[in-house]
Amino acid sequence: MSAVARSVRPFASRVLAQKPLTPVCRASPAFRFPRGTRSFSQSPFAQVKKYTESHEWIELADGGKLAKIGITEYAAKSLGDVVYVELPEPELEVTAGEPVGAVESVKSASDVLSPVSGKVVQGNALLEDQAKTINSSPEGEGWIAEIEVNDAAELDALLDESAYKETIDA
């Protein structure tokens, strides 16, 4: 082995055992999006879901203008098998705490109270023929009414998911 090869070998072994070198040419952070972020803006009102102590939920969408209302999973389980849902009439003006519909089960019947003030856009027509959808998907396909919200700030007085779960666990 040549003298040059003997002198380079220990150096090459040390270099290969070290961490790989980072590239010298790197884009500055100002030109890249950090991991986990999106490159488009999202409204703070997009898909905000809140709950009431009387076991209704409201999910705000469309920039804070429209919301869907329904009963919570806890309420659906407490009611048992739902047999009939009274849907609101379109254009009905409601204030927070007023009935926006009713749910009747084999055990009992309950009013569904509007969490906020607004005007009913539509009732969930699916529930006219398939009331049991409330049992299988109370916080999804089993929504009861869609309303045009008068003031999205009313949602601030409602419970978020963790606060609602604390009320049903107590």
N, C-alpha and C positions, 0 to 999 in steps of 0.2 A: 504494500500500500504506500502511496506517495506521501510525502511530508505534508502536502497541502490537504489531502484527504483526511489525514489524521488530525489535523488542526481544525478542520471544518466540522467533522463528525460530532464532537461534544456540543458545539454551538447549535447544530441542526437538531440534535436530540432535545436540547433545552427549549428551542423555539417550538417544536412540534408538541411538546408536553404542555405548553401554555395555552390559554384561551385564544381562540381565533381573534385576529385583529378586526376591529370595527372598520367599516369603509370610511375612507377619508372624505369622500364627497357625499354629504348627507344634506337633505333638505332641512331647512330650519323649521322648527315647530310652527312658525307663523304661516307656513305654506301647506300644512297638513291638518286634517281634522283629527282630533284625539280619538283614540279607540273608544267605541261604545256610544259615540254621538251620531246624530243624523245630520245630513247636510240640508235639511229643510226645517222650517219653523213649524211649531205645533202650538195651537191655541191652548191656554190653560183650561178652557172649558171643554176641550175635546174629551168626551167620555168620562165625565165626573159622576161618580155614583155616591149617593148619600142615603141615609136611613132615618126613619122616625122611630120613636119609642113605641108607637102603635103598630109596628111591624110592616110598614110600607117602605118601598125603595123608590128612588128617582134617579134616572141616569140622564144627565144633560149632554147634549151633543149639538152639532151644527152651530158652533160659535156662541153657545149660550141661549139660543132662541127656542129650540125644541127639546122636549124631554119625554121619556117614557116612564110610566108609573106602573107599579105592580106590588104584589105582596112578597114578603121575604120567604126564604126556604123554611125558616122556623115556623112562620104562620101557616104555610101550606101543610107542613107535617102536623101541626096542631089541629087544623081543620079536618084532616082526613080526606077521604075521596070527594073531590069537588064534582058536583052534579050540574050546577048552573052558575053562570056568570052574568050579572046585569051590567051591560056596557053603557057608558055615557053617550048622550046625543052629541054629534058634532056641533060646534059653535057654542056649547054650554060654557058660561063664565063661572069659574070656581075661585074661591079664596082658600088660603091655606087652612086645613082642618075641616073643610067641607067634604061631604061624600061625593066621590067621582064615579062610583059604581058599587057593586056588592058581589060577594062570593057566597054561594050556598053549597054546603056539603051535607053528607049523610048525618053528621053530628050537629051542625049549627049553621047559622048565616051571619055574615059580618059585612059591615060597610067598609069600603076602601076609601080612605081619606086622602085628599090631595095634599101633598107635602108643601106645595107652593101655590101662589095665585097664578091664574092664566086662563086661556081659552082652549077647550078641547078641540083638537084637530080631527081625531078619529079614535074609535075603539078598536080593539084587536078582534077582527072578524073571525079569526081562527077559533076563538073561544066560544062562538055561538054554536058550532057543531062539535067541538072537541074541548069541552070544559076541563077535562082531565089533564090537558096540557099544563095547567097550573101545577099539578102534582109532579109531573115529570120535569118541568123546566120553569119553576116560578120566577127566577131572576134572568130568564132568557126569553124563549119563545112565548112564555106565559104572561107577558106584560098585558096590562089591562087597558091603558089609555095612553095616547100621545097628546101632549098639550104644548101650546105655545106659551112659554114662560114670560110673565110680565116683568119680573125683576130677578135676575140670576143671583143677586146678593142675598135673597131669601135662603139660599142653600147654606149660607154660612151658619145659620142657626140649627142645622141638622147634624146628625151624627155621621162620622166616617165609619168605615167598616170595623176597625178595632174597637171604637167606642160602642158601637152597636152590639158587637159580640160580648163585650163586658156586661151590658144590660141583660142579655139573655142567659149569661152564665151565672149571674148573681142570684 
